[in-house]
Structures are given as structure tokens and as C-alpha cells.
Amino acid sequence: MERRFKKIKYKAGKVILAYEQLNKAGEWDTYTMESTEAPIPAFDLALQGLRRPLLDEVELSEVEPSELTIGSVSLSWTETEDQGTVMGAVISAVRVLKKSNSPMVINSPFKPEQPYTEDGDTDVCLSDDTVEAIELLRIEAIKYIDGERAQTDLFSQKNEPDEEWDENINNFINKMVEVVEA
């Protein structure tokens, strides 16, 4: 069952997932899910894993990633002749300001994962780290839709990240450490 997300949001204790699912006729059906059931910790970890990529995308690398709270990722899917389906994204976050009663909202510019044509400019595309972080979040969103929530069964081991997740998140964290140390 193929799914592609339009929005992944977790804010004020509510998960909002807007997605499309390929039906048997080969067409995309649209669904929206809103729930106050808490996601498993890996979901929020994957969402907050977009902090450093967002700062890089908006050219604010001097800001500490821990100063941001990622609230949502909006995704779109464009069919192209040259490149097939191209995902594009906008990442939204807030940063608490010391001298303000309200937070600063940061929205990345819309960027595709790759150019829409073979000779397109890759400099205006999402970084590989950002695409990888979005893919990890997408995996967690699928798990949420499929019923994996925080404390759904206190005696089940299903809420533990699997080996593939461990490997992917460790690789991602190592890349982010390399970027910070560079």
C-alpha cells in the first residue's frame, strides 16, 4: 500500500497527518487524520531531527538546533517527464525569543528534493540530509497511521524502534555531528 504525505504535524498534543494512498485503480485517494493520542517517542525524535536541516536550508547555521521546535512538514508531489515523481517540502518551526512574548516562526522556502528537469539547478534543492530526515519522519508517520502510539500496550515491544530505524537514525546523527564539527 503506497502512501505519500502532504502534511505531517505534531503540535499542542495533536498529531495531524494528511496523506494520499494509491487505490486499486491506480489513483490517489486523499485522507486526513487528526488525533490526540501521543505518538511513540521515535515520531517526535524524527520530527525534531529536522532542526539542523531546517537551519541549513534557511542559512541560519549559527543558531543552535536545540533552540527550535519543529511543528510540521508540508509535502507536495509533482509528476515530471524527466525525473518522475519529485517530492518538495516546506519545514515549519518556532524559536522562543528572549525579548518577546511570542515565538519567531520559521518556514523554509519550498524546495524540491531534486530538479524537475535533468539539467535543473541542484543548488536550489533540498539537501540530502534534509531528504533523509523527511524519509525517517515519513516512516514514523506510517507507523502512527498503522496504530503504533505511545503506550498502546504496556507489555508490547512494538513501540521500540526497530533495527532499521536504529541504523538510519545513528547514521543521520553521525552526519549531523560531522556537520556541526566542521
C-alpha positions as CSV (number, residue, x, y, z in Angstrom):
1,M,0.0,0.0,0.0
2,E,1.7,3.1,-1.2
3,R,1.2,6.4,0.7
4,R,2.6,9.8,0.2
5,F,2.2,12.5,2.8
6,K,1.0,16.1,2.2
7,K,1.4,17.2,5.8
8,I,2.9,15.8,9.0
9,K,2.3,17.9,12.1
10,Y,2.6,17.5,15.8
11,K,1.7,20.5,17.9
12,A,-0.1,21.1,21.2
13,G,-0.6,17.4,21.8
14,K,-2.3,16.8,18.4
15,V,-1.0,14.7,15.5
16,I,-2.3,15.8,12.1
17,L,-1.5,13.6,9.1
18,A,-2.7,14.5,5.6
19,Y,-1.8,11.9,3.0
20,E,-2.7,10.2,-0.2
21,Q,-3.0,6.5,-0.7
22,L,-2.8,4.7,-4.0
23,N,-6.0,2.7,-4.7
24,K,-6.5,-0.4,-6.7
25,A,-7.4,1.7,-9.8
26,G,-4.0,3.4,-9.6
27,E,-5.5,6.7,-8.5
28,W,-4.6,8.7,-5.3
29,D,-7.3,8.9,-2.6
30,T,-6.9,11.7,0.0
31,Y,-7.1,11.2,3.8
32,T,-6.6,13.4,6.8
33,M,-6.1,12.0,10.3
34,E,-6.2,14.1,13.5
35,S,-5.6,12.5,16.9
36,T,-4.7,13.5,20.4
37,E,-3.1,10.1,21.0
38,A,0.5,10.6,21.7
39,P,2.9,9.2,19.1
40,I,5.8,6.9,20.0
41,P,8.9,8.7,21.0
42,A,10.6,7.9,17.7
43,F,8.0,10.0,15.9
44,D,8.9,13.2,17.8
45,L,12.6,12.3,17.5
46,A,12.2,12.1,13.7
47,L,10.3,15.4,13.6
48,Q,12.9,17.2,15.7
49,G,15.6,15.5,13.6
50,L,14.7,18.2,11.1
51,R,16.1,21.0,13.2
52,R,19.7,21.1,11.8
53,P,18.5,20.5,8.2
54,L,16.0,23.4,8.5
55,L,18.7,25.8,9.8
56,D,20.9,24.8,6.9
57,E,18.1,25.3,4.4
58,V,17.3,28.8,5.7
59,E,21.0,29.6,6.0
60,L,20.9,30.1,9.8
61,S,23.7,27.7,10.8
62,E,24.8,29.9,13.7
63,V,21.5,29.1,15.6
64,E,21.6,26.1,17.9
65,P,19.2,23.3,16.7
66,S,18.0,22.9,20.3
67,E,16.5,26.4,20.1
68,L,13.9,25.2,17.6
69,T,10.8,23.1,17.9
70,I,9.8,21.6,14.5
71,G,6.0,21.8,14.2
72,S,5.3,20.5,10.8
73,V,6.4,19.5,7.3
74,S,4.3,20.2,4.3
75,L,5.0,18.0,1.3
76,S,3.9,18.1,-2.4
77,W,4.4,15.6,-5.2
78,T,5.0,16.7,-8.8
79,E,4.9,14.4,-11.8
80,T,7.6,15.3,-14.3
81,E,8.6,13.9,-17.7
82,D,12.3,13.9,-17.0
83,Q,12.6,12.9,-13.3
84,G,9.4,11.0,-12.5
85,T,7.7,12.0,-9.2
86,V,9.5,14.8,-7.4
87,M,8.8,15.5,-3.7
88,G,9.0,19.1,-2.5
89,A,8.8,20.3,1.1
90,V,8.4,23.3,3.5
91,I,9.5,22.8,7.1
92,S,8.0,24.9,9.8
93,A,9.4,25.6,13.3
94,V,9.2,28.0,16.2
95,R,12.0,29.6,18.2
96,V,11.4,31.2,21.6
97,L,12.8,34.7,21.7
98,K,14.2,36.2,24.9
99,K,12.7,39.6,24.4
100,S,9.3,38.7,23.1
101,N,6.0,37.3,24.3
102,S,5.6,35.2,21.2
103,P,7.9,32.9,19.3
104,M,9.5,33.5,16.0
105,V,8.0,31.3,13.3
106,I,10.5,29.9,10.7
107,N,9.3,28.5,7.5
108,S,11.8,27.1,5.0
109,P,11.3,28.1,1.4
110,F,9.7,25.5,-0.7
111,K,12.4,23.3,-2.2
112,P,12.2,20.1,-4.3
113,E,14.3,17.1,-3.5
114,Q,15.8,17.2,-7.0
115,P,15.4,19.4,-10.1
116,Y,12.3,19.0,-12.1
117,T,14.4,18.6,-15.3
118,E,17.7,16.7,-16.0
119,D,19.6,20.0,-16.4
120,G,18.0,21.8,-13.4
121,D,19.9,23.6,-10.7
122,T,20.6,21.3,-7.8
123,D,21.7,24.3,-5.6
124,V,18.1,25.2,-5.0
125,C,17.1,21.7,-4.0
126,L,16.7,20.1,-0.5
127,S,20.0,18.8,0.9
128,D,20.5,15.0,1.1
129,D,20.4,15.3,4.9
130,T,17.0,17.0,4.8
131,V,15.6,14.4,2.4
132,E,16.9,11.6,4.7
133,A,15.3,13.3,7.7
134,I,12.0,13.7,5.9
135,E,12.1,10.0,5.0
136,L,12.7,9.0,8.6
137,L,9.7,11.1,9.6
138,R,7.6,9.6,6.8
139,I,8.4,6.1,8.2
140,E,7.2,7.2,11.7
141,A,4.1,8.7,10.3
142,I,3.2,5.5,8.5
143,K,3.7,3.6,11.8
144,Y,1.4,6.1,13.5
145,I,-1.4,5.6,10.9
146,D,-1.0,1.9,11.3
147,G,-1.7,2.2,15.0
148,E,1.7,2.5,16.8
149,R,1.1,5.0,19.6
150,A,2.7,5.7,22.9
151,Q,1.7,3.2,25.5
152,T,-0.9,1.4,23.3
153,D,0.1,-1.8,25.1
154,L,2.4,-1.6,28.1
155,F,3.6,-5.1,27.6
156,S,4.3,-4.9,23.9
157,Q,7.7,-4.4,22.4
158,K,6.2,-2.9,19.2
159,N,6.9,0.7,20.4
160,E,10.6,0.2,20.4
161,P,12.5,1.4,17.3
162,D,13.5,-1.5,15.0
163,E,17.0,-2.3,13.8
164,E,16.5,-0.4,10.5
165,W,15.4,2.7,12.5
166,D,18.4,2.4,14.8
167,E,20.8,2.2,11.9
168,N,19.1,5.1,10.0
169,I,18.9,7.4,13.0
170,N,22.5,6.6,14.1
171,N,23.8,7.3,10.5
172,F,21.8,10.6,10.5
173,I,23.1,11.7,13.9
174,N,26.6,10.9,12.9
175,K,26.2,13.1,9.8
176,M,24.8,15.9,11.9
177,V,27.7,15.7,14.3
178,E,30.2,15.9,11.4
179,V,28.4,19.0,10.1
180,V,28.4,20.7,13.5
181,E,32.1,19.9,14.0
182,A,33.1,21.1,10.5
